[in-house]
Amino acid sequence: MTVSRDDVVAGLRRIGLPDGGDLVSRDMIRALGIDGDSVRFVIEAPTADMARQMEPLRQAAEAVVGSMPGVTSVNVILTAHGPSAAPRPAPTTTPPPSLTIGRHPTPQTGGPQSVAGVDRILAIGSGKGGVGKSTVASNLAVALARAGRRVGLLDADIYGPSQPRMMGVNKRPGSPDGKTIIPLHAHGVTMMSIGLMMDPDKAVVWRGPMLMGALQQMLGQVAWGRLDVLLVDLPPGTGDVQLTLCQRSNVTGAIVVSTPQDVALLDARKAIDMFQTLKTPILGLIENMSTYICPNCGHEAQIFGHGGVAAEAQKLGLPLLGSLPIDLDTRLAGDAGTPIAAGDSMMARAYGQIAQGLIAGGMA
């Protein structure tokens, strides 16, 4: 016996909210999908502050649906429609040390250098924006952490940092002396982003030397601790940040993310050529948004084409590390600050397989 959508909706109507109504009448249920005996859906609260108080309701919804005949597994994600209010700064008696990010780089001699305590550095790059590179980076970091690796994530996309939102972090990093930067932690990952140091509503209007200096600071001044692997989420394209990272640091290798469409592949080839020119090994390609499966009817559509990255990898003699579909839950989870790889869904398993492949190959 397979549970129906109407059965699930009827069960969720029984879960009332403290301030009146229920999950269905208040229009909080999103992306309800049924795959055989598995049910998944998203509870979307109006605000992040309200979402933080709704974990008991999420557990109740999971229990109600899980007890229905024909259901063996339930995956419920709690998210929010809007950001939380800015927290009030805690009163302090002494002002914190001055810590400024963004300056001209300091001279470096002796060629590329290692980051203290970090065994491997993996660059996550793309030829163009909009291919899901940052989503792949955050979920891959979480998947590697769940596999037992000590993982760091550096958001080096200076102009468009998105990792603070995707990882659910909004606290400014501390500094005991005005020089050392104490990174933050989320979902088992040590992370740092320029977005944590700047006003999120202000544009970063910097020339190349300041970009290079900021990257140098985030690599050298952050107290990363002992890490098996540091993932660096690069900005799209082939610019100053990529050049600085590959020329100044001992980068273990690069992973290039692309969608299968021809326009994206044109730019992905440029990213591949850049890494090859900089003598940075390319560990493989990831095809993102490779297909779309309707959560209601199961119909599969190749919106951006399919297999283009696999064909490119075969042509260049590079590994295809994985193919990831377009997935609404992945987007909702990233917006809510809990990467999909932190759960046990189909997408979490897909990222887990990529992580295991990197570990088995000695790359992470």
MODA-V456636 format. One record per pair of residues at least 24 apart in sequence whose ideal C-beta (glycine too) atoms are under 6 Angstrom apart, sorted by sequence separation. I is the first residue (numbers start at 1). J is the second residue. D is the distance in whole Angstrom. If there is no record, write none. Layout:
i:I j:J d:D
i:I j:J d:D
This chain:
i:54 j:78 d:6
i:167 j:191 d:6
i:172 j:196 d:6
i:285 j:309 d:5
i:138 j:163 d:6
i:39 j:65 d:5
i:192 j:218 d:6
i:215 j:241 d:6
i:254 j:280 d:5
i:324 j:350 d:6
i:51 j:78 d:6
i:260 j:287 d:6
i:134 j:162 d:5
i:138 j:166 d:4
i:212 j:240 d:6
i:253 j:281 d:4
i:254 j:282 d:5
i:255 j:283 d:5
i:285 j:313 d:5
i:51 j:80 d:4
i:138 j:167 d:6
i:164 j:193 d:5
i:211 j:240 d:5
i:215 j:244 d:5
i:251 j:280 d:5
i:256 j:285 d:5
i:257 j:286 d:5
i:259 j:288 d:6
i:163 j:193 d:5
i:192 j:222 d:5
i:211 j:241 d:6
i:253 j:283 d:4
i:259 j:289 d:5
i:260 j:290 d:6
i:164 j:195 d:5
i:257 j:288 d:6
i:39 j:71 d:6
i:48 j:80 d:4
i:161 j:193 d:5
i:164 j:196 d:6
i:208 j:240 d:4
i:212 j:244 d:4
i:238 j:270 d:6
i:246 j:278 d:4
i:322 j:354 d:4
i:37 j:70 d:6
i:47 j:80 d:6
i:161 j:194 d:5
i:285 j:318 d:6
i:290 j:323 d:4
i:321 j:354 d:5
i:37 j:71 d:6
i:161 j:195 d:3
i:246 j:280 d:5
i:284 j:318 d:6
i:291 j:325 d:5
i:292 j:326 d:4
i:37 j:72 d:4
i:38 j:73 d:5
i:39 j:74 d:5
i:40 j:75 d:4
i:42 j:77 d:5
i:43 j:78 d:5
i:44 j:79 d:5
i:45 j:80 d:5
i:46 j:81 d:5
i:47 j:82 d:5
i:48 j:83 d:6
i:49 j:84 d:5
i:284 j:319 d:4
i:285 j:320 d:6
i:286 j:321 d:5
i:290 j:325 d:6
i:48 j:84 d:3
i:153 j:189 d:5
i:158 j:194 d:5
i:238 j:274 d:4
i:282 j:318 d:6
i:286 j:322 d:5
i:287 j:323 d:4
i:288 j:324 d:5
i:42 j:79 d:6
i:44 j:81 d:6
i:284 j:321 d:4
i:289 j:326 d:5
i:151 j:189 d:5
i:152 j:190 d:4
i:153 j:191 d:4
i:154 j:192 d:5
i:155 j:193 d:3
i:183 j:222 d:5
i:181 j:221 d:5
i:181 j:222 d:5
i:182 j:223 d:6
i:145 j:188 d:4
i:180 j:223 d:6
i:261 j:304 d:4
i:265 j:308 d:5
i:145 j:189 d:5
i:260 j:304 d:5
i:261 j:305 d:5
i:15 j:60 d:5
i:142 j:187 d:5
i:159 j:204 d:6
i:259 j:304 d:5
i:260 j:305 d:4
i:15 j:61 d:6
i:158 j:204 d:6
i:260 j:306 d:6
i:265 j:312 d:6
i:141 j:189 d:5
i:260 j:308 d:3
i:12 j:61 d:6
i:260 j:309 d:5
i:258 j:309 d:5
i:11 j:64 d:5
i:158 j:211 d:5
i:11 j:65 d:6
i:8 j:65 d:6
i:156 j:215 d:6
i:154 j:218 d:6
i:3 j:68 d:5
i:3 j:70 d:4
i:1 j:69 d:6
i:2 j:70 d:5
i:3 j:71 d:5
i:1 j:70 d:4
i:152 j:224 d:5
i:152 j:227 d:5
i:99 j:175 d:4
i:156 j:232 d:5
i:157 j:233 d:6
i:150 j:227 d:5
i:97 j:175 d:5
i:150 j:228 d:5
i:151 j:229 d:6
i:152 j:230 d:4
i:153 j:231 d:5
i:154 j:232 d:5
i:155 j:233 d:5
i:156 j:234 d:5
i:157 j:235 d:4
i:99 j:178 d:5
i:149 j:228 d:4
i:97 j:177 d:6
i:98 j:178 d:5
i:149 j:229 d:6
i:283 j:363 d:5
i:97 j:178 d:3
i:156 j:241 d:5
i:141 j:231 d:5
i:137 j:231 d:6
i:101 j:197 d:5
i:137 j:233 d:4
i:134 j:233 d:5
i:102 j:206 d:6
i:115 j:219 d:5
i:104 j:209 d:5
i:118 j:224 d:6
i:105 j:212 d:4
i:117 j:224 d:5
i:122 j:229 d:6
i:124 j:231 d:6
i:129 j:236 d:4
i:102 j:210 d:5
i:105 j:213 d:4
i:117 j:225 d:6
i:128 j:236 d:5
i:104 j:213 d:5
i:117 j:226 d:5
i:118 j:227 d:5
i:119 j:228 d:5
i:120 j:229 d:5
i:121 j:230 d:5
i:122 j:231 d:5
i:123 j:232 d:5
i:124 j:233 d:5
i:125 j:234 d:5
i:103 j:213 d:4
i:126 j:236 d:5
i:105 j:216 d:5
i:123 j:234 d:6
i:102 j:214 d:5
i:118 j:230 d:5
i:101 j:214 d:5
i:101 j:217 d:6
i:136 j:257 d:5
i:133 j:257 d:4
i:131 j:257 d:6
i:131 j:258 d:6
i:121 j:249 d:6
i:123 j:251 d:6
i:131 j:259 d:5
i:125 j:254 d:6
i:121 j:251 d:5
i:122 j:252 d:6
i:121 j:252 d:5
i:123 j:254 d:4
i:124 j:255 d:5
i:125 j:256 d:6
i:126 j:257 d:5
i:120 j:252 d:4
i:131 j:264 d:6
i:229 j:364 d:5
i:112 j:248 d:6
i:114 j:250 d:5
i:112 j:249 d:6
i:112 j:250 d:5
i:128 j:267 d:4
i:108 j:248 d:6
i:127 j:267 d:3
i:127 j:268 d:4
i:127 j:270 d:5
i:127 j:271 d:4
i:125 j:271 d:5
i:136 j:286 d:6
i:187 j:342 d:5
i:132 j:288 d:4
i:131 j:288 d:6
i:166 j:334 d:5
i:168 j:337 d:2
i:168 j:338 d:6
i:142 j:339 d:5
i:143 j:341 d:4
i:135 j:334 d:6
i:142 j:341 d:4
i:139 j:339 d:5
i:142 j:342 d:5
i:138 j:339 d:5
i:139 j:341 d:4
i:143 j:351 d:4
i:147 j:355 d:5
i:143 j:352 d:5
i:144 j:355 d:5
i:139 j:351 d:5
i:143 j:355 d:4
i:149 j:364 d:6
i:144 j:364 d:6
i:79 j:332 d:5
i:77 j:333 d:6
i:79 j:336 d:3
i:33 j:295 d:3
i:75 j:345 d:5
i:42 j:332 d:5
i:31 j:328 d:5
i:31 j:329 d:6
